[in-house]
């Protein structure tokens, strides 16, 4: 039952691919890493904040409703920027929170179907990775690279297949994280009448 609940929790939020990507940060100096989570109030965004905190990312910036700032800070965000601000103001606040555009090296797009906003957050002079829920095709990549050659965009999927050898370990430790309150599972509703 626990695994089933966690599958429901993990797959829609794309946590598995997020964790696989960020496990590499443990090899570097994670506390100096900065991530901007666009759409922090989505289930994917809320989970991303928690996993970034578990990965010891130093600066976790989320865009969300300002009225929910305490909720996001309590789960691990170091900064919350009001998503209702004009895009240019969000970009300026994110750059200020990070200590400059060149400090933003990871962007997780949970609330957009394009890359334009995410590319504005990143400095063209430093390597930056965008993980996005929307598909990133070759044309999108070609459109970004001439202006920002150090920017890598990747579409994440919602299966545990990409975890490879980490998949078994992930499923072993995830229930413990939930039981200890390190990961907060979203509330779910079970619909009746769908079994035949």
C-alpha positions, 0 to 999 in steps of 0.5 A: 500500500505504501508503495502504491501511494508513493507511486501515485505521489511520485509519478505525477510530480516527476520526482524520480527524474528530478532526483536522478538528475540532482544526485550528481550534485552531491559529488560537487558542492551542492550548497553553492548550487542555485535552483529556480523552480517555476511553478512552485505551487504545483505538485511537481514544484512542491516536490522539487523544493523538498528534493532540492532541500534533501540534495542540500541545494543552497539556494532554492527559489520558487515562483508561487503565490505570495500568500503561500510564502510561509508554506513554501519556506517551511518545505525548503524554499529559501526565497519565494517570488510572487508569480503574479509580478511581471515577468521582468520583475520575477527575473530581477528578483530571482537574480537578486535572490541568487546573488546574480544571474550567473549564480543560477545553474538549475531551473525546473519548469513546472508551469509553462509550455515554453522555454522563454521565461526560463531562458530569461532567468539564466546567464548566457555565460554560465552552464545552466540546466533546465528541466521541464515538464513540457517536451523539448524538441530539437527545434526548441533546442536549436532556437535556444543554443545560438544565444545561450550555448551553455544552456541545456534543456531537458524534458523529464519523464514520469517513470522510474525507468531513467533511474537505472541502478538508483531505482531500487534504492529510491524505492527503498528510502522514499517511504522512510523519507515520508515517515520522517516527514522529510517529504510531504505527500500531497493529499489524494482522493480515491474516486469510486465507481471506476472498477467496471 
